[in-house]
Amino acid sequence: MDASLNGHISGMQRVVGAVWYNGTDAIKQGEAVCYDIANGTATAVSGRRHNQVVRPTAATANAFAGVSERSYPAQANGQFIEINMPGSKGVMVALGADTVINTGILTFQAGGGTGAGRFVKAGYVGRGSIIPRQTVTAVLEASMTGAWSLATDGKTLTVVATAGLAAGDTVVLLGGEIEDGGASVVPGKYTISSVTNGTVMVLTASAISGTALLAVLCTGYAYTGNPVCQADLLDGEESGGVEFISPPNAGLVGLSYMTSGISYVCGGLTLAADVDVTFAQGTVFGQRKGFLALGTMTTNDVTVDLVTNGFTMTGGALAEINAIDAALDGAHLVFNGVWRCVNLAGAAAEA
């Protein structure tokens, strides 16, 4: 409650919670956290599953708790934090995208290491999504199509433009290439060490796992400070969050995915073979799942192969969604005993 003289004008409507953050890293104002629902022994009652929180992961994305009311420094053993819970109005959320007042929604990122918890792309309506109530230019540089390039040293990053960025600012890598030899972009937050010129910067730590044979393409965004915006936290059913998945160059059967919410597929890649999501049956009626490509995949594409045939939009048998190989190609499905495709995006096709 704002008890100041103008509190009735400037105050926000908050649904407040006090929880224990199990992470040891710093958490910024407005970053999302989820309940630690796997805490303890599964057969035993544990209140910790409802009063302890973690950065969002694929495993916790359906247990959105809220957003941090303020920034907290890193603590080696975790710490109590104050959060704003679903239903709060006018509270601050941490951004990974620009906003326009009262326009659209943004949803928290699940997975992606230390990048998890910021509001980057639109997911489904519900707990974990927000309506922006402020226009904010949050991102100084971004490529959602896989146009950035990370040199073999893992630190030298070539982007579209470095204007406005400086040492100490933050780069968030959402995903990128996985080379045939296994070298890959490691998603997460990275600090800029120096800016070389108008398109090149150097990170303080390597963002590549393994030994890269060539520069790897990647998807991400960059900002200064901790950009936030005033927003309403939606309530209702769980949105499931959004995640970013990276197809390996060699192709793959069984690409990992989050069971609910929206999986954004990083692009800008040349695939030697198809990358298949082995799409299992849902677990609850009404479960929602989406797959959307961010950039182009050449030579081959991403497919969603249903373990059990579902229904097409017109009621026919559905075995797979294919031809996901360009920006905004994809599909949305709803589970009611079997999956049914309810929307196709771009050139994606039912088969």
Secondary structure, DSSP 8 states (H G I E B T S, - for coil): ---STTHHHH--B--EEEEEE---S-B-TT-EEEE-TT-S-TTS--THHHHEEES--TTTTTSEEEEESS-B---TT-EEEEEE-TT-EEEEEEBSS-B-TT-S-EEEB-SSGGGTTSEEE---SSBTEEEE-S-B---SEEEEEEEEEE-TTS-EEE-S--TT--TT-EEEEEEE-B-TTS-EE--EEEEEEEE-SSSEEEESS--EES--SS-EEEEEEEESS--EEEEEE--SSB---EEEE---TT-EES----SSEEEEE--SEE-SS-EEEEE---SSTTEEEEEEE-S-EESS-EEEEEEEEEE-TTSSEEEEEEEE-STT-EEEEEESSSEEEEEEETT-EE-
